[in-house]
Amino acid sequence: MFTTRPELSGTFGMVASTHWLASAIGMRILEAGGNAFDAAAAAGFTLSVVEPHLNGPGGDAPIIGHRAADGHTFVVCGQGTAPAAATIEAYRDLGLDLVPGTGHLAAVVPGAFGAWLDLLARYGTLPLAAVLAPAIGYARNGYPLVPAATRTIGTVADHFAEHWPSSAEVYLPHGQMPEAGTLFTNPALADTFDRLLGEARAASPDREAQIEAARRAFYQGFVAEAIDAFVATPVRDSSGRDHAGLLRADDLAGWRASEESTASIRFAGRTVHKTRAWGQGPVLLQQLAMLEALGVEDVEDVDGVHAVLEVAKLAFADREAWYGDDTDVPLDTLLSSAYAAERARLVGANAADGLVPGSPDGRIPRLALVERIGDGVVGTGEPTVSSAGLSPGDTCHVDVVDRWGNRVSATPSGGWLQSSPVVPGLGFALPTRAQMFWLEPGLPNSLAPGKRPRTTLSPGMVLDDDGSGFAFGTPGGDQQDQWTVPFLLRHLVGGLDLQAAIDAPMWHSEHVPSSFYPRGHVPLGVAAESRLGADVLDGLAARGHAVDVVGPWTLGRLSAAGIRADGMLVAAANPRGMQGYAVGR
């Protein structure tokens, strides 16, 4: 069948990501003798430079890795925590019902830089200087600014000029709007990376000691000091008022990336791995389990698409009721086949309204008060950005497999140029993930000091018992664990290759409240690519879905890289947006 580009195959290494430069840099590291963990980190640092509207070194980065030598599969949690001063009362005292989506009050500890360093220290082989060099080069010497970045800058340019001068200094050089495709530099970010490397080299000639010294310089040194000083200065946020933030240097000093186990289920004879319920990753597993209970294999007709939409509502309702950085999440029950079968029986012939979480272990679910949910714009493929920097979230993704069979799936995000002002002298912004907390006590995702917000970032890994399998993922906020469902069904059950499964028409439900301020949603809403076809689209509408037909190549930006049972390495990347690419040989 026709695909927009071939599924790549080879024997040496594969890298797929949301930006061709990051994919090329990952491959450069593999060619230099690095492994998949080195390559993923280099690609991740590169993404933090060349896609500043989608991520930054001060953002967030959950990573799933698989070490082939011993079959060890793990999560590196690069999701930073809420500041020690971030209590519900602190926000209530400011007259807020929701954490603002932009500015200092939304800031949590920057996790991305620490996560990449942790991955390098534990599993990489190359020195930090070799892995950071490409990102420094692009920040110092320039890179072509993608059209989406220039559109974002244009949308918030007036806001920068009036309220965020440190961002205007970086993104409106000489007071001018940068043009798409022109060479763009961020010398302040290059200086920050160079200084981190300088402190690492001065500390020790040892590779691991240098990585730790760079981490210390970031989280306990000059970076933390600059962040502390800046966040104490009030800036305009989405509340329409100026607020100082709660993040302090001590919050950075007390945090470091952690390694933990994945959440997983068996599906179609393989094991599917996601992060645990401090992120939304398990909703993918819940959807797959329900679809297997329903016997859904074909998503090319209205019955299959309808079933996928309905199980998404059920899984995401459980996310709202049960997920969070909480030791009391009943995850084992939520992922059990018995619970999936019970939930699947709720799928009817027509679109269901309302949020219907389940009662795992007989517990009574509780949802956030609906009157606190706003009417914000729900994003599609490239989420809308408001003139004040509000966005329903978007991000980057990278997948790597090397010749030894090591695999990495990573979804770096946050620190968006549009949502938080650039820290003066550092060249990057802070993450705004605290907007995902509820300012309502007693929920699994209620705000508390030192707690991780329930992130939407959701890398994935599929592994077979013979050692084959692939890393996968996509940007897209709440949609990440919807777009991957038809992709996995088409590939694992329908037999399409990775590229064909990525190219195929996509859709998602907009029924469940967004994780992003102001928590907008569209009751019964469905966004669907026109290529899904009139029969399916009309059939969905007849079943009560409020269908919004969008462009033919609009939804989903998946990539994947892995190893087949015959030992061949494979990779594929999304053509939507015209910047994702897979490379390999």
HUFENBEL-V560851 format. One record per residue. N is the residue number from 1. SS is DSSP state (2 for helix, 1 for strand, 0 for the rest). Layout:
N_SS ; N_SS
This chain:
1_0 ; 2_0 ; 3_0 ; 4_0 ; 5_0 ; 6_0 ; 7_0 ; 8_1 ; 9_1 ; 10_1 ; 11_0 ; 12_0 ; 13_1 ; 14_1 ; 15_1 ; 16_1 ; 17_1 ; 18_0 ; 19_0 ; 20_2 ; 21_2 ; 22_2 ; 23_2 ; 24_2 ; 25_2 ; 26_2 ; 27_2 ; 28_2 ; 29_2 ; 30_2 ; 31_2 ; 32_0 ; 33_0 ; 34_0 ; 35_0 ; 36_2 ; 37_2 ; 38_2 ; 39_2 ; 40_2 ; 41_2 ; 42_2 ; 43_2 ; 44_2 ; 45_2 ; 46_2 ; 47_2 ; 48_2 ; 49_2 ; 50_2 ; 51_0 ; 52_0 ; 53_0 ; 54_0 ; 55_1 ; 56_0 ; 57_0 ; 58_0 ; 59_0 ; 60_1 ; 61_1 ; 62_1 ; 63_1 ; 64_1 ; 65_1 ; 66_1 ; 67_1 ; 68_0 ; 69_0 ; 70_0 ; 71_0 ; 72_1 ; 73_1 ; 74_1 ; 75_1 ; 76_1 ; 77_1 ; 78_0 ; 79_0 ; 80_0 ; 81_1 ; 82_0 ; 83_0 ; 84_0 ; 85_0 ; 86_0 ; 87_0 ; 88_2 ; 89_2 ; 90_2 ; 91_2 ; 92_2 ; 93_0 ; 94_0 ; 95_0 ; 96_0 ; 97_0 ; 98_0 ; 99_0 ; 100_0 ; 101_0 ; 102_0 ; 103_0 ; 104_2 ; 105_2 ; 106_2 ; 107_0 ; 108_0 ; 109_0 ; 110_0 ; 111_0 ; 112_2 ; 113_2 ; 114_2 ; 115_2 ; 116_2 ; 117_2 ; 118_2 ; 119_2 ; 120_2 ; 121_2 ; 122_2 ; 123_2 ; 124_0 ; 125_0 ; 126_0 ; 127_0 ; 128_2 ; 129_2 ; 130_2 ; 131_2 ; 132_2 ; 133_2 ; 134_2 ; 135_2 ; 136_2 ; 137_2 ; 138_2 ; 139_2 ; 140_2 ; 141_2 ; 142_0 ; 143_1 ; 144_1 ; 145_0 ; 146_0 ; 147_2 ; 148_2 ; 149_2 ; 150_2 ; 151_2 ; 152_2 ; 153_2 ; 154_2 ; 155_2 ; 156_2 ; 157_2 ; 158_2 ; 159_2 ; 160_2 ; 161_2 ; 162_2 ; 163_2 ; 164_0 ; 165_2 ; 166_2 ; 167_2 ; 168_2 ; 169_2 ; 170_2 ; 171_2 ; 172_0 ; 173_2 ; 174_2 ; 175_2 ; 176_0 ; 177_0 ; 178_0 ; 179_0 ; 180_0 ; 181_0 ; 182_0 ; 183_1 ; 184_1 ; 185_0 ; 186_0 ; 187_2 ; 188_2 ; 189_2 ; 190_2 ; 191_2 ; 192_2 ; 193_2 ; 194_2 ; 195_2 ; 196_2 ; 197_2 ; 198_2 ; 199_2 ; 200_2 ; 201_2 ; 202_2 ; 203_2 ; 204_0 ; 205_0 ; 206_0 ; 207_2 ; 208_2 ; 209_2 ; 210_2 ; 211_2 ; 212_2 ; 213_2 ; 214_2 ; 215_2 ; 216_2 ; 217_2 ; 218_2 ; 219_2 ; 220_0 ; 221_0 ; 222_2 ; 223_2 ; 224_2 ; 225_2 ; 226_2 ; 227_2 ; 228_2 ; 229_2 ; 230_2 ; 231_2 ; 232_0 ; 233_0 ; 234_0 ; 235_1 ; 236_1 ; 237_0 ; 238_0 ; 239_0 ; 240_0 ; 241_0 ; 242_1 ; 243_1 ; 244_0 ; 245_0 ; 246_0 ; 247_0 ; 248_0 ; 249_2 ; 250_2 ; 251_2 ; 252_2 ; 253_2 ; 254_0 ; 255_0 ; 256_0 ; 257_0 ; 258_1 ; 259_1 ; 260_1 ; 261_0 ; 262_0 ; 263_1 ; 264_1 ; 265_1 ; 266_1 ; 267_1 ; 268_0 ; 269_0 ; 270_1 ; 271_1 ; 272_1 ; 273_1 ; 274_1 ; 275_0 ; 276_0 ; 277_0 ; 278_0 ; 279_1 ; 280_0 ; 281_0 ; 282_2 ; 283_2 ; 284_2 ; 285_2 ; 286_2 ; 287_2 ; 288_2 ; 289_2 ; 290_2 ; 291_2 ; 292_2 ; 293_2 ; 294_2 ; 295_0 ; 296_0 ; 297_0 ; 298_0 ; 299_0 ; 300_0 ; 301_0 ; 302_2 ; 303_2 ; 304_2 ; 305_2 ; 306_2 ; 307_2 ; 308_2 ; 309_2 ; 310_2 ; 311_2 ; 312_2 ; 313_2 ; 314_2 ; 315_2 ; 316_2 ; 317_2 ; 318_2 ; 319_2 ; 320_2 ; 321_2 ; 322_2 ; 323_0 ; 324_0 ; 325_0 ; 326_0 ; 327_0 ; 328_0 ; 329_0 ; 330_0 ; 331_2 ; 332_2 ; 333_2 ; 334_2 ; 335_0 ; 336_0 ; 337_2 ; 338_2 ; 339_2 ; 340_2 ; 341_2 ; 342_2 ; 343_2 ; 344_2 ; 345_0 ; 346_0 ; 347_0 ; 348_0 ; 349_0 ; 350_0 ; 351_0 ; 352_0 ; 353_0 ; 354_0 ; 355_0 ; 356_0 ; 357_0 ; 358_0 ; 359_0 ; 360_2 ; 361_2 ; 362_2 ; 363_0 ; 364_0 ; 365_0 ; 366_0 ; 367_0 ; 368_0 ; 369_0 ; 370_2 ; 371_2 ; 372_2 ; 373_0 ; 374_0 ; 375_0 ; 376_0 ; 377_0 ; 378_0 ; 379_0 ; 380_0 ; 381_0 ; 382_0 ; 383_0 ; 384_0 ; 385_1 ; 386_0 ; 387_0 ; 388_0 ; 389_0 ; 390_0 ; 391_1 ; 392_0 ; 393_0 ; 394_0 ; 395_1 ; 396_0 ; 397_0 ; 398_1 ; 399_1 ; 400_1 ; 401_1 ; 402_1 ; 403_0 ; 404_0 ; 405_0 ; 406_0 ; 407_1 ; 408_1 ; 409_1 ; 410_1 ; 411_1 ; 412_1 ; 413_1 ; 414_1 ; 415_0 ; 416_0 ; 417_0 ; 418_0 ; 419_0 ; 420_0 ; 421_0 ; 422_0 ; 423_0 ; 424_0 ; 425_0 ; 426_0 ; 427_0 ; 428_0 ; 429_0 ; 430_0 ; 431_0 ; 432_0 ; 433_2 ; 434_2 ; 435_2 ; 436_2 ; 437_0 ; 438_1 ; 439_0 ; 440_0 ; 441_0 ; 442_0 ; 443_0 ; 444_0 ; 445_0 ; 446_1 ; 447_0 ; 448_0 ; 449_0 ; 450_0 ; 451_0 ; 452_1 ; 453_0 ; 454_0 ; 455_1 ; 456_0 ; 457_0 ; 458_0 ; 459_0 ; 460_1 ; 461_1 ; 462_1 ; 463_1 ; 464_0 ; 465_0 ; 466_0 ; 467_0 ; 468_0 ; 469_1 ; 470_1 ; 471_1 ; 472_1 ; 473_1 ; 474_0 ; 475_0 ; 476_0 ; 477_2 ; 478_2 ; 479_2 ; 480_2 ; 481_2 ; 482_2 ; 483_2 ; 484_2 ; 485_2 ; 486_2 ; 487_2 ; 488_2 ; 489_2 ; 490_2 ; 491_2 ; 492_2 ; 493_2 ; 494_0 ; 495_0 ; 496_0 ; 497_0 ; 498_2 ; 499_2 ; 500_2 ; 501_2 ; 502_2 ; 503_2 ; 504_0 ; 505_0 ; 506_0 ; 507_1 ; 508_1 ; 509_1 ; 510_0 ; 511_0 ; 512_0 ; 513_0 ; 514_0 ; 515_0 ; 516_0 ; 517_0 ; 518_0 ; 519_0 ; 520_0 ; 521_0 ; 522_0 ; 523_0 ; 524_0 ; 525_1 ; 526_1 ; 527_1 ; 528_1 ; 529_1 ; 530_2 ; 531_2 ; 532_2 ; 533_0 ; 534_2 ; 535_2 ; 536_2 ; 537_2 ; 538_2 ; 539_2 ; 540_2 ; 541_2 ; 542_2 ; 543_0 ; 544_0 ; 545_0 ; 546_1 ; 547_1 ; 548_1 ; 549_1 ; 550_1 ; 551_0 ; 552_0 ; 553_0 ; 554_0 ; 555_0 ; 556_0 ; 557_0 ; 558_0 ; 559_1 ; 560_1 ; 561_1 ; 562_1 ; 563_1 ; 564_0 ; 565_0 ; 566_0 ; 567_0 ; 568_0 ; 569_1 ; 570_1 ; 571_1 ; 572_1 ; 573_1 ; 574_0 ; 575_0 ; 576_0 ; 577_0 ; 578_0 ; 579_0 ; 580_0 ; 581_1 ; 582_1 ; 583_1 ; 584_1 ; 585_0
